[in-house]
């Protein structure tokens, strides 16, 4: 019995060590991927079975003026602010932000990190498009849309891509900071931006709440997986550590 257990434990231990799961960063990123992927699959199952539709309707109507469903709750400036915020999760803004980041990384000599950022965000965009085609959930029809929409509803592309982009870039920026308070501020800002973009989609009536939750979940899962891969590649020297300076990469002059 003990020999059988040793035969099972020894390979598992080697894999655990090889994947650096004895270190906090890889362990948290892989655990995050597992949790958020599970959350998305649960939401997808509920949406496919129609189990969450009644709750979606109730929450969406709760954000509207009962006397005029065309008007979201709150003053006029709040609706205008929501349109501004939702634009921060659009393809144009996220593409520009990604391009600017990649150009900066290339100028700083971090080609591996730049390639990883491109792969993470472009891969996330393709995944979002594929999921929308797979589920083909119609947009909410209970209330008028306060902004233009062109694709299927599930999962929310704005929520998903903002999670991928802001969390990935936030993690990169946080890694170069030595002070814990600054790292916490950067990641807090990335999470806040992600939440605001997703919430604006439901407030404007263009997504069911479950669409947004699913977008956040699969976006966070993808970002966690990409960060786990980045940590593995950094250990092998295939991707530069974001904390390294250009001088340390090129050696002393």
Backbone as JSON, one array per atom type, in Angstrom:
{
  "sequence": "XXXXXXXXXXXXXXXXXXXXXXXXXXXXXXXXXXXXXXXXXXXXXXXXXXXXXXXXXXXXXXXXXXXXXXXXXXXXXXXXXXXXXXXXXXXXXXXXXXXXXXXXXXXXXXXXXXXXXXXXXXXXXXXXXXXXXXXXXXXXXXXXXXXXXXXXXXXXXXXXXXXXXXXXXXXXXXXXXXXXXXXXXXXXXXXXXXXXXXXXXXXXXXXXXXXXXXXXXXXXXXXXXXXXXXXXXXXXXXXXXXXXXXXXXXXXX",
  "N": [[0.83, -1.2, 0.0], [1.92, 1.24, 0.85], [3.96, 1.5, -1.02], [2.48, 1.82, -3.35], [1.25, 4.26, -2.81], [3.5, 5.91, -2.68], [4.31, 5.77, -5.35], [2.34, 7.26, -6.5], [2.44, 9.72, -5.17], [5.04, 10.73, -5.53], [5.38, 11.46, -8.4], [3.4, 13.47, -8.47], [4.41, 15.3, -6.66], [6.74, 16.1, -7.98], [5.64, 17.38, -10.22], [4.23, 19.41, -8.94], [6.32, 20.9, -7.82], [7.76, 21.56, -10.14], [5.98, 23.22, -11.47], [6.05, 25.32, -9.77], [4.26, 25.53, -7.67], [4.66, 25.56, -5.04], [5.24, 28.08, -4.46], [3.93, 31.35, -3.76], [2.86, 33.12, -5.78], [2.48, 31.62, -8.35], [0.74, 29.66, -7.28], [-1.52, 31.1, -6.37], [-2.37, 32.3, -8.78], [-3.02, 30.06, -10.37], [-4.99, 28.9, -8.78], [-6.85, 30.97, -8.87], [-7.54, 30.9, -11.58], [-8.82, 28.37, -11.68], [-11.02, 28.79, -9.92], [-12.48, 30.99, -11.07], [-12.99, 29.97, -13.61], [-14.64, 27.82, -12.96], [-16.8, 29.29, -11.86], [-17.72, 30.62, -14.16], [-18.57, 28.42, -15.74], [-20.67, 27.45, -14.18], [-22.44, 29.63, -14.32], [-22.88, 29.67, -17.09], [-24.19, 27.24, -17.43], [-26.54, 27.7, -15.95], [-27.64, 29.79, -17.46], [-28.05, 28.52, -19.94], [-29.97, 26.66, -19.22], [-32.01, 28.33, -18.55], [-32.46, 29.03, -15.94], [-31.78, 31.33, -14.6], [-33.03, 33.45, -15.69], [-35.34, 34.8, -14.76], [-34.37, 36.15, -12.51], [-32.5, 37.79, -13.76], [-34.23, 39.45, -15.25], [-35.63, 40.76, -13.18], [-33.57, 42.21, -11.86], [-32.67, 43.86, -13.94], [-34.95, 45.41, -14.52], [-35.16, 46.68, -12.08], [-33.33, 48.68, -12.22], [-34.45, 50.66, -13.71], [-36.67, 53.42, -14.41], [-39.9, 52.99, -13.29], [-42.08, 54.31, -14.44], [-41.22, 55.05, -16.92], [-39.56, 53.09, -18.89], [-37.48, 53.63, -20.56], [-35.75, 55.28, -19.3], [-32.96, 55.1, -17.23], [-32.54, 54.63, -13.66], [-31.82, 57.47, -11.57], [-30.08, 60.67, -11.91], [-29.76, 62.65, -14.98], [-27.06, 63.09, -15.6], [-25.81, 60.85, -14.63], [-26.45, 58.76, -16.35], [-25.13, 59.68, -18.62], [-22.52, 59.62, -17.67], [-22.26, 56.87, -17.36], [-22.23, 56.06, -20.02], [-19.79, 57.15, -20.78], [-18.07, 55.66, -19.15], [-18.57, 53.04, -20.02], [-17.38, 53.11, -22.47], [-14.73, 52.76, -21.88], [-14.33, 50.1, -21.89], [-14.51, 49.36, -24.47], [-13.62, 48.19, -27.81], [-12.0, 50.02, -29.2], [-10.75, 51.72, -27.26], [-9.48, 49.82, -25.59], [-7.83, 48.56, -27.44], [-6.15, 50.66, -28.2], [-4.93, 51.2, -25.73], [-3.63, 48.77, -25.26], [-1.89, 48.69, -27.47], [-0.29, 50.95, -26.92], [0.93, 50.09, -24.56], [2.36, 47.84, -25.46], [4.15, 49.03, -27.27], [5.62, 50.61, -25.48], [6.79, 48.57, -23.89], [8.38, 47.27, -25.8], [10.15, 49.36, -26.43], [11.42, 49.5, -24.0], [12.89, 47.24, -24.06], [11.73, 44.82, -23.41], [10.8, 42.39, -24.88], [9.74, 39.83, -24.66], [7.75, 40.09, -22.66], [6.11, 41.93, -23.96], [5.19, 40.41, -26.14], [3.77, 38.5, -24.72], [1.72, 40.06, -23.6], [0.33, 40.81, -25.92], [-0.49, 38.27, -26.82], [-2.13, 37.49, -24.68], [-4.24, 39.4, -24.67], [-5.21, 39.53, -27.33], [-5.8, 36.83, -27.64], [-7.77, 36.63, -25.66], [-9.76, 38.26, -26.78], [-10.47, 36.77, -29.07], [-11.43, 34.48, -27.79], [-13.65, 35.57, -26.46], [-15.26, 36.31, -28.66], [-15.7, 33.79, -29.76], [-17.16, 32.51, -27.7], [-19.47, 34.07, -27.64], [-20.55, 33.47, -30.17], [-21.0, 30.79, -29.75], [-22.96, 30.64, -27.7], [-24.95, 32.5, -28.43], [-26.88, 34.23, -27.22], [-29.73, 36.28, -27.04], [-29.86, 39.89, -26.89], [-30.97, 41.91, -24.07], [-34.47, 42.61, -24.1], [-36.26, 43.94, -22.63], [-36.0, 46.6, -21.94], [-35.28, 49.79, -23.5], [-32.22, 50.13, -25.31], [-29.45, 52.01, -24.23], [-27.2, 52.54, -25.61], [-25.32, 51.71, -28.6], [-25.38, 48.35, -29.89], [-23.88, 45.35, -31.21], [-23.29, 42.68, -31.23], [-23.83, 39.27, -29.95], [-25.22, 38.49, -26.66], [-24.14, 36.99, -24.47], [-21.03, 35.85, -23.23], [-20.67, 39.11, -21.62], [-18.8, 41.12, -23.67], [-17.5, 43.54, -23.17], [-17.21, 43.46, -20.35], [-15.65, 41.17, -20.08], [-13.31, 41.64, -21.69], [-12.35, 44.01, -20.56], [-11.71, 43.07, -18.03], [-9.65, 41.25, -18.67], [-7.75, 42.97, -19.92], [-7.3, 45.21, -18.12], [-6.69, 43.9, -15.7], [-4.47, 42.35, -16.43], [-2.59, 44.3, -17.32], [-2.51, 45.82, -15.0], [-1.39, 44.01, -13.19], [1.17, 43.75, -14.3], [2.17, 46.38, -13.96], [2.07, 46.54, -11.19], [4.01, 44.71, -10.44], [6.44, 46.01, -10.76], [6.66, 47.71, -8.69], [7.94, 48.4, -5.47], [6.82, 49.02, -3.03], [4.25, 47.86, -0.98], [1.83, 49.16, -0.58], [1.51, 50.75, -2.86], [1.38, 48.79, -4.84], [-1.0, 47.55, -4.08], [-2.77, 49.67, -4.52], [-2.62, 49.98, -7.33], [-3.59, 47.49, -8.29], [-6.07, 47.56, -7.1], [-7.2, 49.71, -8.47], [-7.28, 48.65, -11.06], [-9.12, 46.55, -10.71], [-11.37, 48.03, -9.94], [-11.88, 49.57, -12.26], [-12.56, 47.5, -13.99], [-14.91, 46.5, -12.76], [-16.59, 48.75, -12.88], [-16.91, 49.15, -15.66], [-18.27, 46.78, -16.4], [-20.61, 47.0, -14.8], [-21.77, 49.26, -15.92], [-22.74, 48.31, -18.32], [-25.01, 46.78, -17.73], [-26.52, 48.76, -16.47], [-27.03, 50.48, -18.6], [-28.72, 48.92, -20.03], [-27.97, 47.07, -21.98], [-27.02, 44.58, -21.49], [-27.79, 41.52, -19.82], [-27.64, 41.01, -16.26], [-26.38, 38.54, -15.65], [-24.86, 38.13, -17.93], [-22.81, 39.97, -17.59], [-21.64, 39.12, -15.18], [-20.7, 36.65, -16.06], [-18.89, 37.52, -18.0], [-17.02, 38.89, -16.4], [-16.11, 36.69, -14.92], [-15.01, 34.78, -16.79], [-13.15, 36.44, -17.95], [-11.46, 37.1, -15.78], [-10.56, 34.53, -15.23], [-9.12, 33.92, -17.56], [-7.16, 35.95, -17.47], [-5.86, 35.19, -15.1], [-4.84, 32.69, -15.85], [-3.1, 33.46, -17.91], [-1.28, 34.95, -16.44], [-0.24, 32.98, -14.79], [1.08, 31.41, -16.72], [2.94, 33.33, -17.53], [4.55, 33.57, -15.24], [5.7, 31.04, -15.2], [7.19, 31.09, -17.59], [8.92, 33.19, -17.05], [10.52, 32.09, -15.09], [11.97, 30.28, -16.58], [13.43, 31.97, -18.1], [12.43, 32.84, -20.52], [10.74, 34.93, -20.73], [10.98, 38.29, -19.78], [11.33, 39.46, -16.43], [8.96, 41.73, -15.21], [9.91, 43.49, -13.32], [12.56, 43.89, -13.83], [15.09, 46.09, -14.92], [16.01, 47.94, -17.89], [18.74, 48.21, -17.97], [19.62, 46.14, -16.33], [18.88, 44.0, -17.86], [20.49, 44.2, -20.09], [22.96, 44.15, -19.06], [25.98, 45.36, -17.35], [27.31, 48.47, -18.45]],
  "CA": [[0.0, 0.0, 0.0], [2.79, 2.4, 0.94], [4.67, 1.61, -2.29], [1.54, 2.4, -4.32], [1.1, 5.67, -2.48], [4.74, 6.59, -3.08], [4.31, 5.87, -6.8], [1.41, 8.31, -6.86], [2.83, 10.99, -4.55], [6.31, 11.22, -6.08], [5.18, 12.26, -9.62], [2.62, 14.67, -8.15], [5.31, 16.25, -6.0], [7.62, 16.66, -9.0], [4.85, 18.34, -11.02], [3.94, 20.53, -8.04], [7.55, 21.7, -7.73], [8.12, 22.07, -11.47], [5.07, 24.33, -11.77], [6.29, 26.34, -8.74], [3.06, 25.68, -6.85], [5.11, 25.77, -3.67], [5.41, 29.52, -4.32], [2.62, 32.0, -3.61], [2.36, 33.69, -7.03], [1.89, 30.59, -9.22], [-0.37, 28.97, -6.62], [-2.7, 31.98, -6.38], [-2.84, 32.48, -10.15], [-3.66, 28.84, -10.83], [-6.24, 28.77, -8.01], [-7.78, 31.95, -9.42], [-8.05, 30.36, -12.84], [-9.77, 27.3, -11.39], [-12.24, 29.32, -9.3], [-13.26, 31.8, -12.0], [-13.47, 29.09, -14.68], [-15.79, 27.11, -12.39], [-17.91, 30.24, -11.76], [-18.27, 30.83, -15.5], [-19.28, 27.23, -16.18], [-21.93, 27.41, -13.45], [-23.32, 30.64, -14.91], [-23.25, 29.23, -18.44], [-25.18, 26.17, -17.29], [-27.8, 28.32, -15.52], [-28.19, 30.54, -18.59], [-28.51, 27.56, -20.94], [-31.19, 26.02, -18.71], [-33.02, 29.35, -18.29], [-32.75, 29.1, -14.51], [-31.44, 32.63, -14.02], [-33.67, 34.49, -16.5], [-36.26, 35.59, -13.93], [-33.55, 37.05, -11.69], [-31.97, 38.79, -14.69], [-35.29, 40.41, -15.55], [-35.91, 41.56, -11.98], [-32.46, 43.13, -11.63], [-32.63, 44.85, -15.01], [-36.07, 46.34, -14.32], [-34.92, 47.45, -10.86], [-32.45, 49.81, -12.57], [-35.19, 51.54, -14.61], [-37.81, 54.19, -13.9], [-41.12, 52.22, -13.62], [-42.99, 55.11, -15.26], [-40.64, 55.15, -18.26], [-38.46, 52.14, -18.91], [-36.38, 54.16, -21.37], [-34.88, 56.07, -18.42], [-32.36, 54.43, -16.07], [-32.66, 55.35, -12.4], [-30.78, 58.45, -11.3], [-30.1, 61.9, -12.71], [-29.31, 62.52, -16.36], [-25.61, 63.04, -15.71], [-25.34, 59.51, -14.31], [-26.53, 57.99, -17.59], [-24.06, 60.14, -19.49], [-21.28, 59.09, -17.11], [-22.22, 55.44, -17.66], [-21.8, 55.92, -21.42], [-18.34, 57.4, -20.8], [-17.38, 54.54, -18.5], [-18.67, 51.83, -20.84], [-16.42, 53.24, -23.56], [-13.42, 52.3, -21.42], [-14.25, 48.66, -22.16], [-14.73, 49.14, -25.89], [-12.47, 47.71, -28.57], [-11.11, 51.11, -29.6], [-9.95, 52.15, -26.11], [-8.62, 48.73, -25.14], [-6.81, 48.35, -28.47], [-5.18, 51.75, -28.08], [-4.18, 50.99, -24.49], [-2.75, 47.62, -25.47], [-0.84, 49.09, -28.41], [0.62, 51.85, -26.22], [1.7, 49.28, -23.62], [3.29, 47.01, -26.21], [5.21, 49.9, -27.78], [6.47, 50.95, -24.33], [7.58, 47.39, -23.51], [9.4, 47.07, -26.82], [11.16, 50.4, -26.25], [12.16, 49.18, -22.78], [13.66, 46.01, -24.26], [11.03, 43.67, -22.84], [10.09, 41.81, -26.01], [8.98, 38.67, -24.2], [6.55, 40.58, -21.97], [5.26, 42.54, -24.99], [4.54, 39.32, -26.86], [2.82, 37.89, -23.81], [0.57, 40.96, -23.51], [-0.41, 40.67, -27.18], [-1.12, 36.95, -26.83], [-3.18, 37.45, -23.66], [-5.39, 40.23, -24.99], [-5.77, 39.07, -28.6], [-6.41, 35.53, -27.36], [-9.01, 36.87, -24.93], [-10.76, 38.79, -27.72], [-10.93, 35.64, -29.87], [-12.24, 33.64, -26.92], [-14.92, 36.26, -26.26], [-16.04, 36.19, -29.89], [-16.11, 32.41, -29.9], [-18.21, 32.21, -26.72], [-20.7, 34.73, -28.08], [-21.09, 32.68, -31.27], [-21.44, 29.51, -29.23], [-24.18, 30.75, -26.9], [-25.91, 33.28, -29.22], [-27.97, 34.7, -26.37], [-30.21, 37.59, -27.49], [-29.73, 41.03, -25.99], [-32.2, 42.21, -23.32], [-35.5, 43.31, -24.85], [-37.22, 44.53, -21.68], [-35.82, 48.05, -21.87], [-34.53, 50.32, -24.65], [-30.77, 50.2, -25.13], [-28.96, 53.39, -24.16], [-26.01, 52.64, -26.45], [-25.4, 50.78, -29.72], [-24.85, 47.0, -29.7], [-23.73, 44.69, -32.51], [-23.0, 41.25, -31.09], [-24.68, 38.54, -29.02], [-25.21, 39.04, -25.31], [-23.44, 36.2, -23.43], [-20.86, 36.74, -22.08], [-20.41, 40.51, -21.97], [-17.45, 41.33, -24.18], [-16.9, 44.67, -22.45], [-16.81, 43.01, -19.02], [-14.57, 40.18, -20.21], [-12.07, 42.21, -22.21], [-11.82, 44.96, -19.59], [-11.08, 42.26, -16.98], [-8.38, 40.73, -19.19], [-6.8, 44.04, -20.19], [-6.92, 46.0, -16.94], [-6.04, 43.05, -14.7], [-3.15, 41.96, -16.93], [-1.7, 45.46, -17.27], [-2.36, 46.19, -13.6], [-0.44, 43.09, -12.57], [2.49, 44.11, -14.79], [2.6, 47.61, -13.3], [2.26, 46.28, -9.75], [5.24, 43.95, -10.22], [7.63, 46.86, -10.77], [6.63, 48.55, -7.5], [8.46, 47.73, -4.28], [5.96, 49.29, -1.87], [3.01, 47.09, -1.01], [0.69, 50.08, -0.67], [1.37, 51.16, -4.25], [0.9, 47.61, -5.57], [-2.42, 47.37, -3.76], [-3.51, 50.73, -5.18], [-2.68, 49.7, -8.76], [-4.5, 46.38, -8.52], [-7.41, 48.03, -6.73], [-7.67, 50.55, -9.56], [-7.59, 47.76, -12.17], [-10.36, 45.85, -10.38], [-12.44, 49.03, -9.95], [-12.18, 49.86, -13.65], [-13.25, 46.32, -14.53], [-16.26, 46.44, -12.19], [-17.38, 49.88, -13.38], [-17.27, 48.9, -17.06], [-19.31, 45.76, -16.43], [-21.85, 47.52, -14.22], [-22.35, 50.21, -16.85], [-23.44, 47.59, -19.39], [-26.36, 46.46, -17.24], [-27.21, 50.02, -16.21], [-27.47, 51.01, -19.89], [-29.73, 48.02, -20.57], [-27.5, 46.31, -23.15], [-26.64, 43.23, -21.06], [-28.35, 40.94, -18.61], [-26.62, 40.92, -15.2], [-25.61, 37.29, -15.74], [-23.86, 38.32, -18.99], [-21.69, 40.72, -17.02], [-20.98, 38.21, -14.24], [-19.96, 35.66, -16.85], [-17.75, 38.21, -18.6], [-16.01, 39.07, -15.35], [-15.57, 35.38, -14.5], [-14.12, 34.19, -17.8], [-12.03, 37.37, -18.12], [-10.53, 36.91, -14.66], [-9.95, 33.21, -15.39], [-8.12, 34.03, -18.63], [-6.05, 36.77, -16.97], [-5.13, 34.37, -14.13], [-4.1, 31.67, -16.59], [-1.99, 34.13, -18.6], [-0.29, 35.33, -15.44], [0.42, 31.73, -14.4], [2.01, 31.09, -17.81], [4.02, 34.32, -17.49], [5.46, 33.22, -14.15], [6.46, 29.86, -15.62], [8.14, 31.49, -18.62], [9.93, 34.03, -16.41], [11.46, 31.21, -14.39], [12.83, 29.66, -17.6], [14.17, 33.0, -18.8], [11.87, 33.1, -21.84], [10.05, 36.21, -20.61], [11.64, 39.13, -18.8], [10.6, 39.86, -15.24], [8.6, 43.14, -15.34], [10.65, 44.31, -12.38], [13.92, 44.11, -14.3], [15.32, 47.32, -15.68], [16.69, 47.73, -19.15], [20.18, 48.07, -17.69], [19.9, 44.82, -15.79], [18.71, 43.04, -18.94], [21.59, 44.3, -21.04], [24.22, 44.0, -18.36], [26.68, 46.62, -17.09], [27.92, 49.13, -19.61]],
  "C": [[0.86, 1.25, 0.0], [3.56, 2.6, -0.36], [3.77, 2.23, -3.35], [1.36, 3.88, -4.07], [2.33, 6.47, -2.9], [4.8, 6.78, -4.59], [3.37, 6.98, -7.29], [1.88, 9.68, -6.38], [4.07, 11.57, -5.21], [6.13, 11.99, -7.38], [4.41, 13.54, -9.36], [3.5, 15.73, -7.51], [6.25, 16.91, -7.01], [6.88, 17.7, -9.85], [4.57, 19.59, -10.21], [5.15, 21.47, -7.96], [7.91, 22.32, -9.07], [7.25, 23.26, -11.86], [5.14, 25.44, -10.73], [5.06, 26.58, -7.87], [3.4, 25.73, -5.36], [5.41, 27.24, -3.42], [4.04, 30.2, -4.41], [2.04, 32.48, -4.94], [1.74, 32.66, -7.96], [0.69, 29.89, -8.61], [-1.64, 29.81, -6.67], [-3.25, 32.13, -7.79], [-3.55, 31.24, -10.68], [-4.98, 28.6, -10.09], [-7.29, 29.75, -8.53], [-8.38, 31.48, -10.72], [-9.11, 29.3, -12.59], [-11.09, 27.84, -10.84], [-13.1, 30.07, -10.31], [-13.76, 30.98, -13.18], [-14.69, 28.3, -14.21], [-17.0, 28.04, -12.3], [-18.55, 30.48, -13.12], [-19.08, 29.62, -15.96], [-20.62, 27.08, -15.47], [-22.93, 28.41, -14.03], [-23.8, 30.21, -16.3], [-24.31, 28.14, -18.38], [-26.53, 26.74, -16.89], [-28.46, 29.08, -16.66], [-28.75, 29.59, -19.64], [-29.82, 26.9, -20.52], [-32.3, 27.03, -18.44], [-33.32, 29.57, -16.82], [-32.54, 30.49, -13.92], [-32.18, 33.77, -14.73], [-34.58, 35.38, -15.67], [-35.49, 36.59, -13.07], [-32.94, 38.15, -12.56], [-33.01, 39.87, -14.97], [-35.56, 41.33, -14.36], [-34.82, 42.61, -11.74], [-32.41, 44.22, -12.69], [-33.74, 45.87, -14.86], [-35.87, 47.2, -13.08], [-34.06, 48.68, -11.12], [-33.14, 50.84, -13.46], [-36.33, 52.26, -13.88], [-39.09, 53.44, -14.27], [-42.08, 52.98, -14.53], [-42.51, 55.24, -16.7], [-39.4, 54.28, -18.33], [-37.29, 52.59, -19.77], [-35.37, 54.92, -20.52], [-34.3, 55.22, -17.31], [-32.59, 55.27, -14.81], [-31.52, 56.35, -12.24], [-30.88, 59.66, -12.21], [-29.52, 61.67, -14.1], [-27.8, 62.39, -16.49], [-25.06, 61.64, -15.42], [-25.39, 58.61, -15.55], [-25.42, 58.38, -18.55], [-22.71, 59.62, -19.0], [-21.14, 57.6, -17.4], [-21.79, 55.19, -19.1], [-20.29, 56.16, -21.54], [-17.57, 56.21, -20.25], [-17.42, 53.3, -19.38], [-17.72, 51.89, -22.02], [-15.03, 52.77, -23.17], [-13.24, 50.79, -21.6], [-14.47, 48.33, -23.61], [-13.45, 48.74, -26.61], [-11.49, 48.83, -28.89], [-10.19, 51.52, -28.46], [-8.99, 51.06, -25.68], [-7.52, 48.43, -26.15], [-5.72, 49.41, -28.39], [-4.31, 51.57, -26.84], [-3.19, 49.84, -24.62], [-1.59, 47.98, -26.38], [0.19, 49.99, -27.72], [1.51, 51.07, -25.25], [2.74, 48.44, -24.34], [4.45, 47.84, -26.75], [6.17, 50.28, -26.66], [7.37, 49.77, -23.95], [8.68, 47.11, -24.52], [10.52, 48.1, -26.7], [12.02, 50.13, -25.02], [12.96, 47.88, -22.9], [13.01, 44.77, -23.71], [10.17, 43.01, -23.92], [9.23, 40.62, -25.59], [7.69, 39.08, -23.53], [5.58, 41.19, -22.98], [4.49, 41.47, -25.76], [3.48, 38.65, -26.0], [1.56, 38.74, -23.67], [-0.3, 40.84, -24.75], [-1.17, 39.35, -27.19], [-2.29, 36.89, -25.86], [-4.43, 38.2, -24.13], [-6.03, 39.84, -26.32], [-6.44, 37.7, -28.41], [-7.72, 35.68, -26.61], [-10.12, 37.38, -25.83], [-11.33, 37.66, -28.59], [-11.81, 34.7, -29.05], [-13.62, 34.26, -26.68], [-15.83, 36.11, -27.48], [-16.55, 34.77, -30.06], [-17.23, 32.03, -28.95], [-19.53, 32.85, -27.13], [-21.36, 33.94, -29.22], [-21.65, 31.35, -30.77], [-22.77, 29.58, -28.5], [-25.3, 31.48, -27.66], [-27.12, 33.71, -28.4], [-28.43, 36.08, -26.86], [-29.97, 38.66, -26.43], [-31.04, 41.24, -25.22], [-33.2, 42.99, -24.18], [-36.55, 43.94, -23.94], [-37.18, 46.05, -21.71], [-35.09, 48.52, -23.12], [-33.04, 50.39, -24.32], [-30.33, 51.65, -25.17], [-27.65, 53.57, -24.92], [-26.09, 51.57, -27.53], [-24.78, 49.42, -29.36], [-24.84, 46.29, -31.05], [-23.57, 43.19, -32.4], [-23.98, 40.6, -30.14], [-24.39, 38.98, -27.58], [-24.3, 38.32, -24.32], [-22.14, 35.63, -23.98], [-20.62, 38.17, -22.54], [-18.97, 40.68, -22.43], [-16.74, 42.48, -23.48], [-16.39, 44.24, -21.08], [-15.62, 42.07, -19.11], [-13.26, 40.83, -20.63], [-11.49, 43.28, -21.28], [-11.15, 44.22, -18.44], [-9.71, 41.78, -17.45], [-7.35, 41.85, -19.3], [-6.35, 44.74, -18.92], [-6.24, 45.15, -15.88], [-4.64, 42.64, -15.13], [-2.18, 43.13, -16.83], [-1.48, 45.92, -15.84], [-1.35, 45.31, -12.89], [0.99, 43.4, -13.02], [3.02, 45.36, -14.09], [2.89, 47.37, -11.81], [3.57, 45.56, -9.49], [6.48, 44.83, -10.15], [7.69, 47.76, -9.54], [7.1, 47.77, -6.28], [7.54, 47.9, -3.08], [4.63, 48.59, -2.01], [1.8, 47.99, -1.17], [0.45, 50.5, -2.12], [0.87, 49.99, -5.1], [-0.58, 47.39, -5.34], [-3.28, 48.43, -4.45], [-3.68, 50.43, -6.67], [-3.66, 48.57, -9.05], [-5.93, 46.75, -8.15], [-8.02, 48.88, -7.84], [-8.07, 49.68, -10.76], [-8.91, 47.03, -11.93], [-11.54, 46.82, -10.44], [-12.86, 49.37, -11.38], [-12.97, 48.71, -14.28], [-14.69, 46.26, -14.05], [-17.14, 47.55, -12.74], [-17.82, 49.65, -14.83], [-18.4, 47.88, -17.13], [-20.64, 46.27, -15.91], [-22.55, 48.49, -15.18], [-23.14, 49.51, -17.95], [-24.86, 47.21, -18.97], [-27.16, 47.74, -17.01], [-27.76, 50.62, -17.5], [-28.44, 50.08, -20.62], [-29.28, 47.17, -21.74], [-27.04, 44.9, -22.79], [-27.47, 42.8, -19.86], [-27.27, 40.91, -17.54], [-25.77, 39.65, -15.27], [-24.58, 37.35, -16.87], [-22.6, 38.96, -18.42], [-20.92, 39.84, -16.03], [-20.15, 37.16, -14.98], [-18.74, 36.28, -17.5], [-16.64, 38.44, -17.6], [-15.33, 37.75, -15.03], [-14.59, 34.83, -15.52], [-12.94, 35.12, -18.08], [-11.0, 37.22, -17.02], [-9.84, 35.56, -14.75], [-8.85, 33.26, -16.44], [-6.91, 34.83, -18.17], [-5.21, 35.98, -15.97], [-4.28, 33.32, -14.83], [-2.89, 32.29, -17.3], [-0.89, 34.52, -17.61], [0.46, 34.09, -14.93], [1.46, 31.32, -15.45], [3.2, 32.04, -17.79], [5.03, 33.98, -16.4], [6.3, 32.0, -14.5], [7.55, 30.24, -16.63], [9.24, 32.37, -18.04], [10.96, 33.16, -15.71], [12.44, 30.57, -15.37], [13.63, 30.69, -18.39], [13.65, 33.33, -20.17], [11.09, 34.42, -21.89], [10.73, 37.0, -19.52], [10.74, 39.36, -17.59], [10.25, 41.34, -15.39], [9.37, 44.05, -14.41], [12.08, 44.59, -12.8], [14.0, 45.41, -15.07], [16.03, 46.99, -16.98], [18.18, 47.5, -18.93], [20.5, 46.68, -17.2], [19.73, 43.74, -16.85], [19.91, 43.04, -19.87], [22.95, 44.11, -20.4], [24.9, 45.32, -18.14], [27.32, 47.17, -18.33], [29.38, 49.43, -19.35]]
}
